[in-house]
Amino acid sequence: MTDYSVGDDIKKARDIVQSLTKSKKIVRMYPENNPIYINTLEEHYNKFKDFFYYKDDLKLLIRQNEILYESEVVYTSSEKEDNIALFFFKDGIRELCFKKGLPFDELESFLRIISIDDNRNELDDDIVTLFWEKDFQKIQHVVDELFLTDDEDYESKAVTEVKDKSEKEDNIFQAYEDALSEREEVKDASIVPLSDKDLQQLLQELDEDGLDKTPKLVDILFEMIFLSETAGDYDDLAGSFMAAVEFAVSRGDIQLASKILFRLKQTIDGEALADDVKKQLRRVIIFSGSDQVIGLIGEVLDSGQETQEKNFEEFTRYLDKNAIVPFMKILGELKTIHARKFVIDALIQLGNKDILLLARGLNDSRWYVVRNIIYILRKIGDKKAVDYLLKTVTHGDIRVRKEVIMTLGELGGTGVLQALRDCLDDVEIQVRTASLKALGNIGSEAAKRIILNKINDKPFKDRDFEEKKEFYEALARWNDSEVRDFLIETLRQSSFFGRSKNYEKRACAAHALGICGGKDVLPILNKYKNDGNKEFRESVRGAIKRIEHDK
Amino acid sequence: MINKDDIELNKTAKEIVNQLSVVLRTSQIHDPNNVAVTSVIDKMIVMINSLIAVERVIALELKGDFFYVNDARIRFALEYLLNFDFLVREFKKRELGSVIFKDKLRPDDIKTFIAAFIASGFSSSPFDLISEKVFDLNSLSVERLKKNIVESGSVEPRKMVKKTYFNAVSYTKGVINKIKSGEKVNIKKAKRVIETMVDQILEQEQLLIGMTAIKDYDEYTYHHSVNVSILSIALAQRLGLNKKLLTELGIVAIFHDIGKMEIPNEILNKPSNFSDDEWKLIRKHPMWGVRALLKLRKLDELTIKSAIVSFEHHLNYDHTGYPRVKKKSGIDFLSRIISLADQYDAMTSSRVYSRIPMSPDKALSLMVERSGTQLDPLLMKFFVNMVGIFPVGTLVMLNTRELGLVYESNQLFGARPRVMLIIDKEGKRTQGNVVDLTEKNDQGEYLRTILKTMDPNKYRINLAEYLL
C-alpha cells in the first residue's frame, strides 16, 4: 500500500474512472476465462481496493460530458461514442457511488452491464433497469426520473386539479348525524391465515406461471377468429398469427408452430367461415413458408437444438408450395449434414406440390445443391422432372452427373436412353459406369440394345478390362436367350489377331455367364477351365464356382 | 468473496427466522422435554451460536410484515412462507417486536423464552409477560413492537410515493396518447416507471396502496391503469414474485385496459347506465386490447403476457364474464391477479360496474362474497390481507364521536389504522389532525376505536382534498 497524501484520492478516482473505458472494451471482447479478461478485472478491482483503503466511498457525479469526484473533473470527453459520461448520462444516471467492501462479483456484473453494446437502443432494458435487476449492494446510483414523463410539472397540476374538483359542498355533517343515529357496529375482522394447502397450490401456480405462455396466446387468437367482425379485424388477426408462428419457430418450438398450422387448416376446412376470412387465414400458411420463417427454421436446424423429426415433418406437411424456393435457398446455406437432411426430407414432401418449381433448383450455381435437388427429384419419382434433369447430364461437376444418371435410370422416360448412351462415352469412367447401371435399372430392350451395340463397337476393345467387365455385368442383368447366346458365342470366340484383347473379351463373357447362372452353361465353361491364358482361366473358374455355389 | 458471505448470511438469517417459527409451533403441540421439541431447539441453538460467534449480537426484528436480522431485511423465500406467516401473526398478537440474542444460547434459555411465549398467548398484556419472564436471561432479551414503520412526522416517504404515483399516471397518459396517435412506445421508460413503483411497494407498500384511493374521474383511465398496476404488484410481491417479474406484471397491468382507447369517451364517461349497444362495445375492449398490443411491438414474452391479460381480465375464475370463449382453459395466473386489482379499483371508482362508487370496505366484502366463484379464492386471501380491513379512504366513526378518514392502514393491527379526523367530538369540522388508533391511555386502554364505517362517496367527500 502506498502512502496517502492530499489529492491522492482524486488521482486514484481519475485512474478508476478512466480504466472503466478500457475494462468495458475488454469485457465486451474477451470470454470470462481469457487471461486478459481476468487480469483487467483484477487490476480494476485492486484499484478500488486501494482507493477504499483511505475512503469509504467513491461518489461520482455524472454530467453529459464529464465525471466529477469531489468537485474535480476526473473524466472528460466530447465524443459521442466511447464517452463513458454520456453513456451513463443518457439513461438518466446522475450519480454513481461505489461503497467500501465492493465485492469482486459485483464489480464484474457492473462492468458486464456497461460493456453492453453502445448501440443498445434496440434492447428493451436500459442501464438503470439492468442495475436495478442486479440489486447491487455496494454500487448505488441516483437517477433523474424527469425524462420519464412528458410533462415535468404533471404532479402539481394534477394535485391541484383533483383537489379543485371537490364538490362545492359536501354532506359531511349529514355523515356525522347518520353515524351517530345508526347503531350498527363494525365486526372484528382479522387477517386471513394461510394453510399448507394454500402454499402448495401457490407453489404449483408459480411453477405453471413460469411456463411458456405462447400456447395460451395462440388459444386466444383462435378464440378471436370467432369474435372478430370486420375485414380489418381479420387482417390484424392474420398478422398476429404470423407473429406467433415466427416467434415459435425462432425459439425452436416447431411443435407449437405445427399445431398452429394444423388448427388453422382444421378451421379453414371445418368451420363455416366467410371466404374472405379463410383467405386471411391462408395468408398465415403462406407466410409460414416464406423466406423469413424458413430462414429461421434453418437457423434452428443449424444451431444444434434438438429438433424432433416428427414435429418438423408435421410442420412441413402443412406448408404450401411457396415454401419450396425458401427451403432450396437455405439448403445451400446450412452448415450441418443433419440440418440439410431435414431440409431434403422437407423438399421431398413439398416438391410434389410443384415439381417444376423444385426443378428450378437444378440451375443453382452450387453443385451440392443441384445434386441434392436431383436426389429429391429421384425420391419424388415424378417423370415430369426428366426434361429438367436431362439438362444437368452435362453438368460441370462429376458428382452431379453421377447423381443425375442414377436418377434418370430410376425414372426412365423419353430422351433418357439417348442421354445415357451418350454418357457411355463420357470422359469420366465413373459417369460411364453410372450410365451402365442406369441402363441396367431401366432394363428395357432398347437399353439392352444400347449396351450390346456399345460392346460390339470397334473401339470397345480398347477400354480397360475392368470397364469392359462392367459392361458385360450390366448385360447379364437381362439374362435372356439373346444375351446368353451372345455371351456363349463370345466365350468360344478365338482369334489369332489381338489375342490378349480377345482373351479379355472372353473373360468378361465368362464372368457375365457366371452372373447369369444356370447349370446348362457348366459344360461349356468346364471346357476352358484349364485354358492357358491366366486371366481367362480365372474368370471361367470363378464363374463355375459361382454357378455351383448357387446350385 | 464478500458477496458470497452476504448471501450466506442472508440464508442463515432466513433459516433462523424459519427455525424459530418451527420451534414455537412444535412447542405449542408437545411438552418442552419431548424429543420433537428438544431436537428443533438444538438445531436452532447451533444456528444462532455459530452466527453469534461472528456477529456478536443478533437482533431479530419484525417491521411491518417483514423480519429484519441486524437491520437487514430478510428476503422473501416461498419455502418458508407458512412459517414466516405464522411467526408474523404470533409476534403481532403478543406485541413482540424484537428478540435479541446477545450471548451463547443454552437450551434452558430457549425453553424459558418458549414458556413465556406460550403463556403470553393467554395474557392481556402479552409483551409485558414475556419481557418479565426473560428479564434474568443474559443471552436474550425482547423489545416491544414498534407501532409504525412510517412515523407520523415522516413526510419524505409520502412525498416520494406521491411523486412516483403521479409520474406513473403522467407516463401512462403519455403512452396511451402515443398509442392512439400511432407513435412508437418506449418500453424502457415503462420499465423505469414501474421499477420505481416496485421499489416503493417493497419499502412503503401501504403508502403507495393508499394513493390508489385518490380517484380522478376526468383522468380515470390513467389513474385506473396505475392503480391496478400498484395493487397487482403489491399482491404479487406477497405471493413471492421476484422484482423482475413484479416489474413485468406492473407493465402488463398498466396496459390491461388498452383496448378501451377504441371506445369513444362519450360512452366511457357517460354519467348514466350503458345501453345494450354500448355494453356490446365495452365487451369488445379485451379483444381490441390484444390487437393493439400485438401491433405495438414485436412479439416477445412481455407482449404475450400483456395480450393474455388484456383478453382475460374480465373473464372470471368460474369462466363467467366476457368475452365468451369456446375453449374453457384455465385463466392465466397474472390475469387472475390483475382481475382482482381491476375489480377492486373499478368498484371503488364507480365507472363501469356501477354508477355509484362503493366504499373500499364494502367493495372488499363484496369481493370476499365473490371469492371462489368469480374471484380466485387463494389470491383473494392474500388480497384481503394486503388491502387491510380498513383500506385507505374509508370513512370511519370513532367511539369518541369523531369522524375521520383512514389515512394509513396498519399492517400490524389491521383494526387500528391511522385516521385523519374531519369532524371533532363537538361535531365541528376539523382537518389535518392524524391520530393513531393504537395509542393507549395510562390504564392501557385504547384512546380511540372504530365504531362503524361509512361510504365517503355517499356524502360527496373528496378524498383527494384530505389525502393528498
Interface residues (C-beta under 8 A of the other chain):
Chain A: G92 G101 P103 F104 D105 E106 D124 D125 D126 V128 T129 W132 E133 D135 Q137 V143 E145 L148 T149 D150 D151 Y154 E155 A158 V159 E161 V162 K163 K165 S166 E167 E169 D170 N171 I172 F173 Q174 A175 Y176 D178 A179 L180 E182 E184 E185 V186 D188 A189 S190 I191 V192 P193 L194 D196 D198 L199 Q201 L202 L203 E205 L206 E208 D209 K213 T214 K216 L217 D219 I220 L221 F222 E223 M224 F226 L227 S228 D233 D236 L237 G239 S240 A243 A244 E246 F247
Chain B: M1 I2 N3 K4 D6 L78 L81 L82 D85 R89 K162 K163 F166 N167 V169 S170 Y171 K173 G174 I187 K188 K189 K191 R192 V193 E195 T196 D199 I214 D216 Y217 D218 E219 L239 G240 L241 K243 K244 K284 M287 V290 R291 L294 K295 K298 L299 D300 E301 L302 I304 K305 A307 I308 F311 E312 P323 V325 K326 K327 S329 D332 F333 L334 L378 K381 V384 N385 I389 L395 M397 R401 L403 G414 A415 I422 I423 G427 R429 I450 L451 K452 T453 M454 P456 K458 Y459 R460 I461 N462 A464 E465 L468
